[in-house]
Amino acid sequence: MEPGITIVYTGRGKGKTTAALGTALRAVGQGLKVCIIQFIKHSGFVSGEHNFFKDNFPAVELHTMGLGFVRSERGRLKHRKQAQAALEFAASKIMSGAYDLIVLDELTHVILLGLVEENEVLRVLKSKPRNLHLIITGRDAAPALIRAADLVTECRQVKHPFEKGRDAIKGIDY
């Protein structure tokens, strides 16, 4: 197998997770072993991708490890502990050698919020097996993360229904 690459999908526009999951589907279609770790979504929230992989591709591992968005300073410590546990879990999956592609969904958010240390994330990325492909998603990817990646795509919002007060749309946003 060719050397793996690190991909970052970032920006303030919609489509980062969608691009990562599309790439995961492409990898599955090529017989690659895929693991997806979601850093913000929580296990009580059932997304379309969760249902899809469970029903159609049970061999794809999907782990929802977050507690949702940080809504107050009071809950920050709990979110920090969970994000750090999720990063340790991701590091173990990365180092296991059992996967060809690992998606670290919304990882940039937990870095930006200070829930995990950027240097720790960079250390994990540098220690990945040679053949492993990694995808990292989320807004506002740090410059050091962008430098560490092989491919970076920025999603830019031009227009979004949220601007008119519309809530998340089932099948489109979750």
C-alpha positions in Angstrom: 0.0 0.0 0.0 1.1 3.5 -0.7 2.1 5.9 2.1 -0.9 7.3 3.9 -1.8 11.0 3.9 -3.3 13.4 6.4 -6.3 15.4 5.1 -7.9 18.4 6.8 -11.4 19.6 5.9 -11.8 23.0 7.6 -13.6 26.3 7.2 -16.8 27.9 8.3 -18.9 26.4 5.5 -21.0 23.3 5.5 -19.5 20.1 4.1 -16.5 19.1 6.2 -17.9 16.0 7.8 -19.8 15.2 4.6 -16.6 15.3 2.6 -14.9 13.1 5.2 -17.7 10.5 5.2 -17.8 10.5 1.4 -14.1 9.7 1.4 -14.8 7.0 4.0 -17.4 5.5 1.7 -14.9 5.6 -1.2 -12.3 3.8 1.0 -14.9 1.1 2.0 -15.6 0.6 -1.6 -11.9 -0.1 -2.2 -11.9 -2.7 0.6 -10.1 -0.5 3.1 -10.8 -0.8 6.9 -12.3 2.4 8.3 -12.8 3.9 11.7 -14.6 7.1 12.4 -14.3 9.0 15.7 -16.6 11.9 16.4 -15.2 14.3 19.0 -18.3 16.5 19.6 -21.4 14.5 18.8 -22.5 12.5 21.8 -23.7 8.9 22.0 -27.3 9.8 22.8 -27.5 11.6 19.4 -28.3 9.4 16.5 -27.2 10.9 13.2 -27.9 9.8 9.7 -24.3 8.6 9.2 -24.6 6.5 12.4 -27.8 4.8 11.1 -26.3 4.4 7.6 -23.0 2.7 8.6 -24.8 0.5 11.3 -27.4 -0.7 8.8 -25.2 -1.0 5.6 -21.6 -1.2 6.6 -21.3 -2.7 10.1 -17.6 -3.3 9.5 -17.0 0.5 9.6 -16.4 1.5 13.2 -18.2 4.7 14.2 -17.5 6.0 17.7 -19.4 9.0 19.0 -17.2 10.2 21.9 -18.3 13.8 22.7 -20.8 15.4 25.0 -22.2 17.8 22.5 -21.2 21.5 22.3 -19.7 23.2 25.3 -22.6 25.5 26.4 -21.2 26.8 29.7 -18.0 27.2 31.6 -19.5 25.1 34.3 -19.5 22.0 32.1 -16.1 22.7 30.6 -14.2 20.3 32.9 -16.4 17.4 32.0 -16.0 18.2 28.3 -12.3 18.4 28.7 -12.0 15.0 30.4 -14.2 13.5 27.7 -12.2 15.1 24.8 -8.9 13.9 26.3 -10.3 10.4 26.7 -11.5 10.5 23.1 -8.0 11.7 21.9 -6.4 8.8 23.9 -8.9 6.4 22.3 -8.1 7.8 18.8 -4.4 7.5 19.5 -4.9 3.8 20.4 -6.9 3.2 17.2 -4.2 5.1 15.1 -1.4 3.1 16.6 -3.2 -0.3 16.4 -2.4 -0.8 12.7 -5.9 -2.3 12.2 -7.2 0.5 9.9 -6.4 2.0 6.6 -8.4 5.2 7.1 -9.4 7.0 10.4 -11.6 10.0 10.4 -11.2 12.4 13.4 -14.5 14.3 13.1 -14.7 17.8 14.7 -11.2 17.4 16.2 -10.3 21.0 15.4 -13.2 22.2 17.7 -11.8 20.5 20.8 -8.3 22.0 20.0 -9.8 25.5 19.5 -11.8 25.2 22.7 -8.7 24.2 24.6 -10.2 20.8 25.6 -7.1 19.0 24.2 -3.6 20.4 23.7 -2.6 21.1 20.1 0.9 19.7 20.7 -0.6 16.4 21.9 -2.7 16.2 18.7 0.4 16.9 16.6 2.4 14.3 18.5 -0.3 11.7 17.7 -0.3 12.7 14.0 3.4 12.4 13.8 3.4 8.9 15.3 0.8 7.4 12.9 1.8 4.3 10.9 3.2 5.0 7.5 0.3 3.5 5.5 -2.5 5.1 7.5 -4.7 7.8 6.0 -6.1 10.3 8.5 -8.9 12.8 7.9 -9.5 15.7 10.4 -12.5 17.9 10.2 -13.7 21.1 11.9 -13.7 24.9 11.7 -10.7 27.0 12.2 -7.9 24.4 11.9 -4.8 25.7 13.6 -1.8 26.8 11.4 0.4 24.0 12.8 -2.3 21.4 11.9 -2.5 22.8 8.4 1.3 22.6 8.0 1.3 19.0 9.3 -1.4 17.9 6.7 -0.7 16.7 3.2 -4.1 18.0 1.8 -6.2 20.8 3.2 -9.6 21.9 1.8 -11.4 24.9 3.2 -15.2 25.0 3.0 -16.5 28.5 2.7 -20.0 29.5 3.6 -21.8 31.6 1.0 -25.3 31.2 2.1 -27.0 29.0 4.8 -30.6 28.5 6.1 -29.3 29.1 9.6 -29.0 32.8 8.6 -32.8 32.9 8.4 -33.3 31.1 11.7 -33.8 27.6 10.4 -32.7 24.8 12.7 -30.6 21.8 11.7 -32.3 19.9 8.9 -32.7 16.1 9.3 -30.8 14.3 6.5 -28.9 17.4 5.6 -27.2 18.6 8.8 -27.5 15.4 10.9 
